[in-house]
């Protein structure tokens, strides 16, 4: 019996029967600022969103507490990276220090383990750097100089 090719214009995404999806490694990601890759980072912390519930009781139903979605809160994202000659992140932060906040759209994208292409991507809108931390300087150390930058943003989506 001949097999019939799937002619579905948009095959379903996500988990499929008989297909193994290799999970992404948490150590392979990059930061893009306004579509330009700024670098690959060693750590991304605080990546979180919460919808705070508003609780209320309805008249006559004293035993039940209902909840509806309320305020959405995004946590600040802190990125750690090896110090290089690039001044882009420093110059962006320096503008905020001087009171000239430049809001930019930023993306954090996972990189597949084979290094080719791109995996899941989170877009952070109207982002700006709120904190910068220098690498500790120690004449006896042999480690890479690691800086960090904290980014605040107004909203997020996953592409």
C-alpha positions in Angstrom: 0.0 0.0 0.0 1.4 3.4 -1.0 1.9 6.0 1.7 0.1 9.3 1.3 2.2 12.4 2.0 0.9 14.9 4.5 -0.3 17.9 2.5 -1.5 19.9 5.5 -0.4 23.5 4.9 0.7 24.1 8.5 1.7 20.8 10.3 1.0 20.9 14.0 3.8 22.1 16.2 4.9 20.7 19.6 4.9 17.1 20.6 4.0 14.6 18.0 3.5 10.8 18.4 6.8 8.9 17.6 8.9 12.1 17.5 11.5 12.8 20.2 12.1 16.5 21.0 15.5 17.0 22.5 15.3 19.6 25.3 17.3 22.8 25.0 20.4 23.3 27.2 20.1 26.1 29.7 23.6 27.3 29.0 23.1 28.1 25.3 21.4 31.4 24.8 22.0 34.8 23.2 20.8 38.4 23.7 19.7 40.5 20.8 19.1 44.3 21.2 17.0 45.8 18.4 17.6 42.7 16.2 21.4 42.7 16.6 23.1 39.9 18.6 25.0 41.6 21.4 26.5 38.4 22.8 26.2 35.0 24.3 25.9 35.1 28.0 26.8 32.7 30.8 23.7 33.3 33.0 20.2 34.8 32.8 18.4 35.1 36.2 15.1 36.4 37.3 13.2 35.6 34.1 9.7 35.5 35.5 6.1 36.8 35.0 3.3 36.6 37.5 -0.4 37.4 37.3 -1.6 38.5 40.7 -5.1 37.2 41.6 -7.8 39.5 42.9 -9.8 37.6 45.4 -13.4 38.4 46.3 -16.5 36.9 47.9 -19.8 36.8 46.2 -22.9 37.8 48.1 -24.6 34.7 49.7 -21.5 32.4 49.0 -19.5 32.9 52.2 -17.6 29.6 51.9 -16.2 30.3 48.4 -13.5 32.8 47.6 -13.4 33.6 43.8 -10.3 34.9 42.0 -9.9 36.9 38.8 -6.7 37.9 37.1 -5.3 41.2 38.3 -2.0 43.1 37.9 0.7 41.5 35.7 4.3 41.8 37.1 7.5 41.1 35.3 10.7 40.5 37.2 13.9 42.2 36.3 16.3 40.0 34.2 20.0 39.9 35.1 22.5 38.8 32.5 26.1 37.8 33.3 28.7 37.9 30.6 32.5 37.9 30.0 34.0 41.3 29.8 35.0 42.2 26.2 36.0 45.3 24.2 32.3 45.9 23.3 30.9 49.0 24.9 27.3 48.7 23.7 25.8 47.5 27.0 27.9 50.0 29.0 26.9 52.9 26.8 23.2 51.9 27.0 23.4 51.8 30.8 25.4 55.0 30.9 22.5 56.8 29.2 20.1 55.7 31.9 22.5 57.0 34.6 22.5 60.4 32.9 18.7 60.4 32.9 18.4 59.7 29.1 16.8 56.3 29.3 16.7 54.7 25.8 14.0 52.0 25.8 14.7 49.2 23.3 13.2 45.9 22.3 15.3 43.0 23.5 15.2 39.3 22.7 16.6 36.3 24.6 16.9 33.3 22.4 17.9 29.7 23.1 20.4 28.1 20.8 20.1 24.4 19.9 22.8 22.1 21.2 24.2 21.7 17.6 24.7 25.5 17.5 22.7 25.9 14.3 19.6 28.0 14.0 17.5 29.2 16.9 15.2 27.8 19.5 12.6 29.4 21.7 12.7 33.2 21.9 11.4 35.6 24.5 10.8 39.3 23.4 11.1 41.9 26.1 9.5 45.3 25.1 10.5 48.8 26.1 13.5 47.4 28.0 16.3 49.5 29.6 19.2 48.7 31.9 18.7 49.5 35.5 21.9 48.1 37.1 25.4 47.2 36.1 28.0 45.3 38.1 31.7 45.3 37.3 33.8 42.2 37.4 35.9 41.9 40.5 39.5 42.6 39.9 42.0 40.3 41.6 45.7 40.1 40.5 45.8 36.5 41.8 42.7 35.2 40.0 42.7 33.1 36.9 39.0 33.3 36.0 37.3 35.2 33.2 36.2 38.8 34.2 32.4 38.5 34.5 30.1 41.6 34.5 26.4 41.7 34.9 23.6 44.0 33.7 20.0 44.1 35.0 17.2 44.9 32.5 13.7 46.0 33.3 10.9 45.8 30.8 7.2 46.5 30.4 5.9 43.4 28.7 7.1 40.1 27.3 6.0 37.4 24.8 7.3 34.2 23.5 7.9 33.9 19.8 
